[in-house]
Amino acid sequence: MAMSRNPFRTARFVTSAPDLRHLPPDTGVEIAFAGRSNAGKSSALNAICDQTGLARTSKTPGRTQLLNVFVLDDAALGKSWRLIDLPGYGYAKVPEALREKWRGAIDAYLRERESLRGVVLIVDARHPLKDFDRQMLTFCHEIGLSCHVLLTKADKLSHSEGARTLAGVRKECVAHGWPVTAQLFSAQAKTGLDEARAAITALLGA
């Protein structure tokens, strides 16, 4: 299927949804971006889409509190493609009741959304893998969702440290039986972009 060199550049924001019921119709295909609230999820999305302000970034972790929907407008795609930015886990300074509501919304979305083809899990390369990351990878495996891990902020590591981190994550995934792909990534240094775009395109086309 012919497509532009980076079809993600056509991404545009369409809506924010508090739960599954408020999302666009469950047709076409989409990929979800998940991760801890301080892992650089919005920055990664912006870098992949080559847009500085597509996803809102903040120095305050937990800024993403809704399911944010982006559509790809490239006519060459020939089908409806969406990117879904999920609420981040971790350091959001919000009441526990609201965090539970987010968890419920994410759980329902991952289990019930028929157009969902896979998850891009955003993990800080300096702190892999945390409990939430392992839970998400286990969950995706149990429900049959493909997953690609972006080890972000890789520019903060030396080349050898990055290589060891990536090898360690891949080894743990194999040990748990998670059929996961993983890579080093840096929104700041613009490294790993082509690999990430290829992996997401593969997920969308699955």
Steps between C-alpha positions, in 0.01 A plus 500: 500500500651830395537766768692818564841471663355593837120465502497594869571862406134524396376421851251744646316513830126428480367445852565413864285224648445425871408139421436245227151628422626841390758376250446517121314207337680168547604460136832513316819430697676676784805477726510605865790676670534404867756564770583648836420867526866603515634279222476757219193366322380832356852594386536164326168543320596848384838381373354202313243728335763772436277757667604710798159562653283205400493337843512732798819474699552631851762505772223371726461121458147376444384778269322250274182418690273395212521268200627742235423404142710591195415404143733462203376686193739362238274396212762247388427290806172384352341437839422672827802503734496646851747550783357496854698668780396332827515659847840452661559300815724599787558841643179681414397705804133412489264325742517121512137480386591676176800272445268202543266650242791530254598139561143389434481701179832364373411142593166523317664662199770235466255212546206621293627724220484286185692744281801494737790317339780552748663705774811716497630485856709802599770414756771727640823328393662603829241309704377187319283303563267622777205308642251683278706417191505132589128503574427661164718255310339206679153641438566557128636148466197350675250676271706452184611859437833562330735734685803711409713647780660841453785547745490878511756757616775276365713811446545504880692171479840424352512274195604200710238572768230523234609174342495321836158643585348394168651152529368468855146600402497262206633218719229559763230502234621168363518354851135591563386382158392847392518526117620858522727714284714767666733782403695797634342838430565867567258778412763754600780358283263377225644149514300187427231688308508292181500175700207619709297610200563170324394303808180702544419471130540123531266496799240705313522270202470181707 
